[in-house]
């Protein structure tokens, strides 16, 4: 059964997906940059969209290069009960995981396709999304400690929050082309670090230094148009390139480098921001 009704006050929700490099631990810090005076919330690197679901903005544009992710968000927006019903038919375990992984997503209907994506995301290793040369998802099973599938209540809450969100599959520029004065833009791109890979979760093809240069150009353009934005990026030479003379805040984050608890460590992340009406200058916010 499809649901299009929006009713009652909008309340935030935890995301329904796991995501490598997600920002759930930084939500209290990130949320300080948002206020209800902004007309729309814009996020061109959506991932699990945890900040969007936390803030519950009345209007939003979410985009991502991952077409399977955007397809899942679209189906959840319209058909959370259908997805939930299909998830309840799936079993946790390596054998069933490998069976689901082997299915070609284009060969199954939209509700099953979305349920498959959520299932694989929950039970794969470390919440990664990676495909092989033919575009097939190939992340191994994550083991028994990967948690449980999202409850129907979580799916319904996230579906409600997606009702007034426009969803775009494609490069981040496709989203930023729609930004207008009065919007707030949050950008959390995959890390591209020349000297070392910050996350072994990300394939090098996902975000290159050329993409970092393009992103910096858009940051300059948004500032010229007096449009507020926030960028989160791992402390690195690339982050220094991005920050320029924008305001910066350094925060500590706990990285899961190899997917095992004894390999987790703290590192630093830069929050780079421009807030409409404020002067640009170096230093902490």
Secondary structure, 3 states (H helix, E strand, C coil): CCCCCCCCCCCCCCCCCCCCCCCHHHHHHHHHHCCCCCCEEEECCCCCCHHHHHHCCCCEEEEECCHHHHHHHHHHHHCHHHHHHHHCCCCCCHHHHHHHHHCCHHHCCHHHHHHHHHHHHHHEHHHCCCECCCCCECCCECCCCCCCCCCHHHHHHHHHHHCCEEEEECCHHHHHCCCCCCEEEEECCCCCCCCCCCCCCCCCCCCCHHHHHHHHHHHHHHHHCCCEEEEEEECCHHHHHHHCCCEEEEEEEEEECCCCHHHEEEEEEEEEEECCCCCCCCCEC
